[in-house]
Amino acid sequence: MSKEAPAPKDNAKAQEHAAKNAAKAAARKAPSTGGHGGKKYSAEVMAAAEQPAKEPPRLKTRYEQQVRPKLATVHGVKNRFAQPKLEKIVININVGRHLEGTKVPPNVRDQVIDTINKISGQKPIMIRSRKSVSNFKLREGYESSYMVTLRRDRMWFFLDRLINLATPRIKDFRGLNDKAFDRQGNYAMGLTEQGVFPEINMADAQFTHGMHLNLVFKNSDAKLSRFVLEQFGMPFTKPEEKAVRKSAAPAPAAPAATN
């Protein structure tokens, strides 16, 4: 006995049920932009995900591709974990000399914070004095300086601008001191004017101030740190230029004879 064919009404219900199941499965696979279940993906997030990734910093790429192999061949440091590496850059601006009574004037504070924001892209923190020093008219708890610490990509971008843009703009520049390394290989330098950075418009500055920069290395010493910075293009004073300046310097005048 043969089976009877399903009624047209039953076929329509089956097709409708299959279509609903397919729509639910597609909704589960697709990212949702709202609702209470699953992750929420806005249009901005989806657009940012589709954009190509940014290029890594130039100096970071140079360190990985060129400096590391030279450290292994020239200095014999073949283990990557034992090779010297730039860990962070610390920027510090002293405001203790601007103290008026117990506080720093608002215009001085605002300009220092604005300078650090522009050259580093980060907001600085305020450092208060830990000790009282009578010679400097400083008491414990007074505002002493503003500091910011740069790491990772911001550190590399700042170092690139410092080497290629800021140092050539220093007045009467003859090279950086190549002796300012400590035992751990950290390098310290100072700038007397914030206008060496192209981000600073000196026409809007109310006063001129300098800053202290400290390049902190890991697994390093003075010799290795200098080698790494030279590979980055750090403009240190060359020995032959020192000899020329010493030979060109006038000899001190002899004291006049007395009767």
TORKOL-4160 file (C-alpha; in steps of 0.2 Angstrom, whole numbers, padded with zeros to 4 digits, m for minus):
259
<pt num="1" X="0000" Y="0000" Z="0000"/>
<pt num="2" X="0008" Y="0016" Z="m0006"/>
<pt num="3" X="0010" Y="0032" Z="0006"/>
<pt num="4" X="m0001" Y="0047" Z="0002"/>
<pt num="5" X="0008" Y="0063" Z="m0003"/>
<pt num="6" X="0008" Y="0077" Z="0010"/>
<pt num="7" X="m0004" Y="0090" Z="0008"/>
<pt num="8" X="0001" Y="0107" Z="0001"/>
<pt num="9" X="m0003" Y="0116" Z="0018"/>
<pt num="10" X="0010" Y="0104" Z="0027"/>
<pt num="11" X="0023" Y="0108" Z="0013"/>
<pt num="12" X="0022" Y="0127" Z="0016"/>
<pt num="13" X="0024" Y="0125" Z="0035"/>
<pt num="14" X="0039" Y="0114" Z="0033"/>
<pt num="15" X="0047" Y="0127" Z="0021"/>
<pt num="16" X="0043" Y="0141" Z="0033"/>
<pt num="17" X="0051" Y="0131" Z="0048"/>
<pt num="18" X="0067" Y="0128" Z="0038"/>
<pt num="19" X="0068" Y="0146" Z="0033"/>
<pt num="20" X="0067" Y="0151" Z="0051"/>
<pt num="21" X="0080" Y="0139" Z="0057"/>
<pt num="22" X="0092" Y="0145" Z="0043"/>
<pt num="23" X="0089" Y="0163" Z="0048"/>
<pt num="24" X="0093" Y="0159" Z="0066"/>
<pt num="25" X="0109" Y="0150" Z="0062"/>
<pt num="26" X="0115" Y="0165" Z="0051"/>
<pt num="27" X="0111" Y="0177" Z="0065"/>
<pt num="28" X="0122" Y="0166" Z="0077"/>
<pt num="29" X="0137" Y="0166" Z="0065"/>
<pt num="30" X="0136" Y="0185" Z="0061"/>
<pt num="31" X="0143" Y="0198" Z="0075"/>
<pt num="32" X="0129" Y="0207" Z="0083"/>
<pt num="33" X="0129" Y="0226" Z="0085"/>
<pt num="34" X="0117" Y="0227" Z="0099"/>
<pt num="35" X="0106" Y="0217" Z="0111"/>
<pt num="36" X="0110" Y="0208" Z="0127"/>
<pt num="37" X="0118" Y="0192" Z="0120"/>
<pt num="38" X="0136" Y="0190" Z="0113"/>
<pt num="39" X="0148" Y="0204" Z="0109"/>
<pt num="40" X="0144" Y="0221" Z="0103"/>
<pt num="41" X="0153" Y="0227" Z="0088"/>
<pt num="42" X="0150" Y="0245" Z="0083"/>
<pt num="43" X="0152" Y="0252" Z="0065"/>
<pt num="44" X="0168" Y="0261" Z="0071"/>
<pt num="45" X="0176" Y="0245" Z="0078"/>
<pt num="46" X="0172" Y="0235" Z="0062"/>
<pt num="47" X="0180" Y="0249" Z="0052"/>
<pt num="48" X="0195" Y="0250" Z="0062"/>
<pt num="49" X="0198" Y="0231" Z="0061"/>
<pt num="50" X="0197" Y="0232" Z="0042"/>
<pt num="51" X="0211" Y="0245" Z="0041"/>
<pt num="52" X="0229" Y="0240" Z="0038"/>
<pt num="53" X="0240" Y="0239" Z="0053"/>
<pt num="54" X="0252" Y="0253" Z="0057"/>
<pt num="55" X="0270" Y="0252" Z="0052"/>
<pt num="56" X="0282" Y="0248" Z="0067"/>
<pt num="57" X="0294" Y="0262" Z="0072"/>
<pt num="58" X="0310" Y="0264" Z="0061"/>
<pt num="59" X="0322" Y="0262" Z="0075"/>
<pt num="60" X="0314" Y="0247" Z="0082"/>
<pt num="61" X="0314" Y="0238" Z="0065"/>
<pt num="62" X="0333" Y="0243" Z="0063"/>
<pt num="63" X="0337" Y="0236" Z="0080"/>
<pt num="64" X="0329" Y="0220" Z="0076"/>
<pt num="65" X="0336" Y="0218" Z="0059"/>
<pt num="66" X="0353" Y="0226" Z="0060"/>
<pt num="67" X="0359" Y="0230" Z="0077"/>
<pt num="68" X="0355" Y="0213" Z="0085"/>
<pt num="69" X="0366" Y="0204" Z="0072"/>
<pt num="70" X="0380" Y="0216" Z="0074"/>
<pt num="71" X="0380" Y="0214" Z="0093"/>
<pt num="72" X="0382" Y="0195" Z="0090"/>
<pt num="73" X="0396" Y="0197" Z="0078"/>
<pt num="74" X="0406" Y="0212" Z="0084"/>
<pt num="75" X="0403" Y="0210" Z="0103"/>
<pt num="76" X="0400" Y="0191" Z="0104"/>
<pt num="77" X="0383" Y="0193" Z="0112"/>
<pt num="78" X="0373" Y="0180" Z="0103"/>
<pt num="79" X="0360" Y="0176" Z="0115"/>
<pt num="80" X="0345" Y="0188" Z="0112"/>
<pt num="81" X="0340" Y="0188" Z="0130"/>
<pt num="82" X="0357" Y="0194" Z="0135"/>
<pt num="83" X="0359" Y="0208" Z="0122"/>
<pt num="84" X="0357" Y="0226" Z="0127"/>
<pt num="85" X="0340" Y="0233" Z="0124"/>
<pt num="86" X="0332" Y="0251" Z="0127"/>
<pt num="87" X="0319" Y="0249" Z="0140"/>
<pt num="88" X="0312" Y="0266" Z="0143"/>
<pt num="89" X="0315" Y="0285" Z="0141"/>
<pt num="90" X="0312" Y="0296" Z="0156"/>
<pt num="91" X="0309" Y="0315" Z="0153"/>
<pt num="92" X="0310" Y="0327" Z="0168"/>
<pt num="93" X="0308" Y="0345" Z="0169"/>
<pt num="94" X="0312" Y="0354" Z="0185"/>
<pt num="95" X="0301" Y="0368" Z="0192"/>
<pt num="96" X="0308" Y="0370" Z="0209"/>
<pt num="97" X="0317" Y="0387" Z="0204"/>
<pt num="98" X="0300" Y="0394" Z="0200"/>
<pt num="99" X="0293" Y="0392" Z="0217"/>
<pt num="100" X="0284" Y="0407" Z="0224"/>
<pt num="101" X="0282" Y="0404" Z="0242"/>
<pt num="102" X="0275" Y="0387" Z="0243"/>
<pt num="103" X="0267" Y="0384" Z="0226"/>
<pt num="104" X="0272" Y="0385" Z="0207"/>
<pt num="105" X="0263" Y="0399" Z="0197"/>
<pt num="106" X="0249" Y="0392" Z="0186"/>
<pt num="107" X="0257" Y="0399" Z="0170"/>
<pt num="108" X="0273" Y="0390" Z="0174"/>
<pt num="109" X="0264" Y="0373" Z="0178"/>
<pt num="110" X="0253" Y="0374" Z="0163"/>
<pt num="111" X="0268" Y="0378" Z="0151"/>
<pt num="112" X="0278" Y="0363" Z="0157"/>
<pt num="113" X="0264" Y="0351" Z="0156"/>
<pt num="114" X="0260" Y="0357" Z="0139"/>
<pt num="115" X="0278" Y="0355" Z="0133"/>
<pt num="116" X="0278" Y="0337" Z="0139"/>
<pt num="117" X="0261" Y="0333" Z="0132"/>
<pt num="118" X="0267" Y="0339" Z="0115"/>
<pt num="119" X="0284" Y="0331" Z="0114"/>
<pt num="120" X="0279" Y="0314" Z="0122"/>
<pt num="121" X="0260" Y="0312" Z="0119"/>
<pt num="122" X="0258" Y="0308" Z="0137"/>
<pt num="123" X="0252" Y="0317" Z="0153"/>
<pt num="124" X="0266" Y="0319" Z="0166"/>
<pt num="125" X="0265" Y="0316" Z="0184"/>
<pt num="126" X="0271" Y="0329" Z="0197"/>
<pt num="127" X="0285" Y="0325" Z="0209"/>
<pt num="128" X="0286" Y="0332" Z="0226"/>
<pt num="129" X="0303" Y="0335" Z="0236"/>
<pt num="130" X="0307" Y="0321" Z="0248"/>
<pt num="131" X="0319" Y="0331" Z="0258"/>
<pt num="132" X="0321" Y="0349" Z="0264"/>
<pt num="133" X="0336" Y="0358" Z="0256"/>
<pt num="134" X="0339" Y="0376" Z="0264"/>
<pt num="135" X="0352" Y="0381" Z="0250"/>
<pt num="136" X="0339" Y="0379" Z="0237"/>
<pt num="137" X="0325" Y="0386" Z="0247"/>
<pt num="138" X="0316" Y="0369" Z="0246"/>
<pt num="139" X="0305" Y="0361" Z="0259"/>
<pt num="140" X="0298" Y="0343" Z="0260"/>
<pt num="141" X="0282" Y="0341" Z="0250"/>
<pt num="142" X="0285" Y="0356" Z="0238"/>
<pt num="143" X="0282" Y="0353" Z="0219"/>
<pt num="144" X="0299" Y="0349" Z="0212"/>
<pt num="145" X="0297" Y="0343" Z="0194"/>
<pt num="146" X="0286" Y="0335" Z="0181"/>
<pt num="147" X="0291" Y="0318" Z="0174"/>
<pt num="148" X="0285" Y="0306" Z="0161"/>
<pt num="149" X="0291" Y="0288" Z="0156"/>
<pt num="150" X="0290" Y="0282" Z="0138"/>
<pt num="151" X="0290" Y="0264" Z="0133"/>
<pt num="152" X="0287" Y="0253" Z="0118"/>
<pt num="153" X="0282" Y="0262" Z="0102"/>
<pt num="154" X="0281" Y="0280" Z="0110"/>
<pt num="155" X="0298" Y="0278" Z="0116"/>
<pt num="156" X="0305" Y="0273" Z="0099"/>
<pt num="157" X="0296" Y="0287" Z="0090"/>
<pt num="158" X="0302" Y="0300" Z="0103"/>
<pt num="159" X="0320" Y="0294" Z="0101"/>
<pt num="160" X="0319" Y="0295" Z="0082"/>
<pt num="161" X="0313" Y="0313" Z="0083"/>
<pt num="162" X="0327" Y="0317" Z="0096"/>
<pt num="163" X="0341" Y="0310" Z="0085"/>
<pt num="164" X="0335" Y="0316" Z="0068"/>
<pt num="165" X="0325" Y="0332" Z="0072"/>
<pt num="166" X="0329" Y="0339" Z="0089"/>
<pt num="167" X="0348" Y="0338" Z="0091"/>
<pt num="168" X="0352" Y="0346" Z="0074"/>
<pt num="169" X="0342" Y="0361" Z="0080"/>
<pt num="170" X="0353" Y="0364" Z="0095"/>
<pt num="171" X="0362" Y="0380" Z="0094"/>
<pt num="172" X="0381" Y="0379" Z="0091"/>
<pt num="173" X="0379" Y="0360" Z="0091"/>
<pt num="174" X="0396" Y="0350" Z="0091"/>
<pt num="175" X="0390" Y="0333" Z="0096"/>
<pt num="176" X="0383" Y="0325" Z="0112"/>
<pt num="177" X="0394" Y="0320" Z="0126"/>
<pt num="178" X="0400" Y="0302" Z="0124"/>
<pt num="179" X="0405" Y="0300" Z="0143"/>
<pt num="180" X="0388" Y="0302" Z="0151"/>
<pt num="181" X="0385" Y="0283" Z="0154"/>
<pt num="182" X="0384" Y="0275" Z="0170"/>
<pt num="183" X="0389" Y="0257" Z="0175"/>
<pt num="184" X="0372" Y="0250" Z="0169"/>
<pt num="185" X="0374" Y="0258" Z="0152"/>
<pt num="186" X="0360" Y="0271" Z="0155"/>
<pt num="187" X="0363" Y="0287" Z="0146"/>
<pt num="188" X="0359" Y="0305" Z="0153"/>
<pt num="189" X="0358" Y="0321" Z="0143"/>
<pt num="190" X="0351" Y="0338" Z="0145"/>
<pt num="191" X="0343" Y="0351" Z="0134"/>
<pt num="192" X="0343" Y="0370" Z="0138"/>
<pt num="193" X="0328" Y="0375" Z="0127"/>
<pt num="194" X="0312" Y="0366" Z="0123"/>
<pt num="195" X="0312" Y="0375" Z="0106"/>
<pt num="196" X="0323" Y="0361" Z="0098"/>
<pt num="197" X="0308" Y="0350" Z="0096"/>
<pt num="198" X="0298" Y="0355" Z="0081"/>
<pt num="199" X="0281" Y="0352" Z="0090"/>
<pt num="200" X="0285" Y="0368" Z="0101"/>
<pt num="201" X="0280" Y="0385" Z="0095"/>
<pt num="202" X="0292" Y="0397" Z="0104"/>
<pt num="203" X="0281" Y="0412" Z="0099"/>
<pt num="204" X="0268" Y="0405" Z="0111"/>
<pt num="205" X="0280" Y="0401" Z="0125"/>
<pt num="206" X="0280" Y="0412" Z="0140"/>
<pt num="207" X="0298" Y="0407" Z="0146"/>
<pt num="208" X="0312" Y="0396" Z="0141"/>
<pt num="209" X="0316" Y="0380" Z="0150"/>
<pt num="210" X="0326" Y="0365" Z="0148"/>
<pt num="211" X="0324" Y="0346" Z="0152"/>
<pt num="212" X="0333" Y="0331" Z="0157"/>
<pt num="213" X="0332" Y="0315" Z="0147"/>
<pt num="214" X="0338" Y="0298" Z="0153"/>
<pt num="215" X="0339" Y="0283" Z="0141"/>
<pt num="216" X="0337" Y="0267" Z="0152"/>
<pt num="217" X="0345" Y="0251" Z="0145"/>
<pt num="218" X="0343" Y="0233" Z="0150"/>
<pt num="219" X="0357" Y="0220" Z="0150"/>
<pt num="220" X="0370" Y="0233" Z="0146"/>
<pt num="221" X="0386" Y="0243" Z="0150"/>
<pt num="222" X="0393" Y="0259" Z="0144"/>
<pt num="223" X="0402" Y="0251" Z="0129"/>
<pt num="224" X="0387" Y="0241" Z="0123"/>
<pt num="225" X="0375" Y="0256" Z="0125"/>
<pt num="226" X="0386" Y="0268" Z="0116"/>
<pt num="227" X="0387" Y="0255" Z="0102"/>
<pt num="228" X="0368" Y="0253" Z="0101"/>
<pt num="229" X="0365" Y="0272" Z="0101"/>
<pt num="230" X="0378" Y="0274" Z="0087"/>
<pt num="231" X="0369" Y="0262" Z="0076"/>
<pt num="232" X="0354" Y="0272" Z="0079"/>
<pt num="233" X="0363" Y="0288" Z="0073"/>
<pt num="234" X="0366" Y="0296" Z="0089"/>
<pt num="235" X="0377" Y="0311" Z="0085"/>
<pt num="236" X="0391" Y="0309" Z="0098"/>
<pt num="237" X="0407" Y="0320" Z="0098"/>
<pt num="238" X="0420" Y="0311" Z="0088"/>
<pt num="239" X="0438" Y="0310" Z="0095"/>
<pt num="240" X="0446" Y="0318" Z="0080"/>
<pt num="241" X="0435" Y="0334" Z="0082"/>
<pt num="242" X="0440" Y="0335" Z="0100"/>
<pt num="243" X="0458" Y="0334" Z="0095"/>
<pt num="244" X="0456" Y="0348" Z="0083"/>
<pt num="245" X="0447" Y="0359" Z="0095"/>
<pt num="246" X="0460" Y="0357" Z="0108"/>
<pt num="247" X="0474" Y="0361" Z="0096"/>
<pt num="248" X="0464" Y="0376" Z="0090"/>
<pt num="249" X="0461" Y="0383" Z="0107"/>
<pt num="250" X="0472" Y="0398" Z="0111"/>
<pt num="251" X="0486" Y="0395" Z="0124"/>
<pt num="252" X="0483" Y="0404" Z="0141"/>
<pt num="253" X="0492" Y="0420" Z="0143"/>
<pt num="254" X="0507" Y="0421" Z="0154"/>
<pt num="255" X="0506" Y="0431" Z="0170"/>
<pt num="256" X="0514" Y="0448" Z="0170"/>
<pt num="257" X="0531" Y="0449" Z="0178"/>
<pt num="258" X="0531" Y="0459" Z="0194"/>
<pt num="259" X="0546" Y="0470" Z="0200"/>
